[in-house]
Amino acid sequence: MKNKITKQKLKKYFDLTSTALKQIKKKIIKGKESSAKEIINMVKNYLSDAKYFEQKEDFVNAFAALNYAHGWIDSGVRLGIFDVDDDKLFTIK
């Protein structure tokens, strides 16, 4: 079902964003640590929010929080804060 947020779809995006988060933590560009820390904290906060909403079975807001989390990751990649090359996990130039 394309127009429904399911537990399976949430799991897919939790896994995707969690994997991306693990990778960016190891790929911080020298001199960008302060910005990286801020982005990583925001990602963690949105992931926490997503888990909270999922537990409440509010899948729409859980999915929204996951999208914000991954958006923070991609913004860091595009701004050159993280040195990653996996175009399946990240929006690469």
NORSULGI-V427981 format. One record per helix or strand of 2 or more residues. SS is the DSSP state (~ for helix, > for strand). FROM is the first residue (numbers start at 1). LEN is the number of residues. Records with the same first field share a line. If there is no record, write none. Layout:
BEGIN
SS = FROM-LEN  FROM-LEN
END
This chain:
BEGIN
~ = 7-20  33-23  59-20
END
